[in-house]
Amino acid sequence: MQPEKNYDLVLSTLLRHGVEFIVVGGVSAVLHGAPYDTFDVDVVHARAATNLERLVDALEELDAVYRMMMSRRLRPPLSALEGPGHQLLMTRHGPLDVLGEIGDGMG
């Protein structure tokens, strides 16, 4: 069962934990006024050690698990968040893509 999408709660949880990130993708366009619905929230996070700790705490609160393995309820480890890769997650408030970088090393 898919959770009801509530991107405000996803983003406010990240902010409350002090996570440094930028919003990219479809939600970014919506935040700027585009009449567009999107499947997930895409964020690029700063990969400094203290920010990664805050991100892990926020993801735990959001009950984030990998989308492709939801039946196994695998949580993203700190080691995965340290790198440039993409973590495709499902939270209790909808899908969240956590990107280590975008484009040419932007992240």
Secondary structure, 3 states (H helix, E strand, C coil): CCCCCCHHHHHHHHHHCCCCEEEECHHHHHHCCCCCCCCCEEEEECCCHHHHHHHHHHHHHCCCEEHHHHHHCCCCCHHHHCCCCEEEEEECCEEEEEECCECCCEC
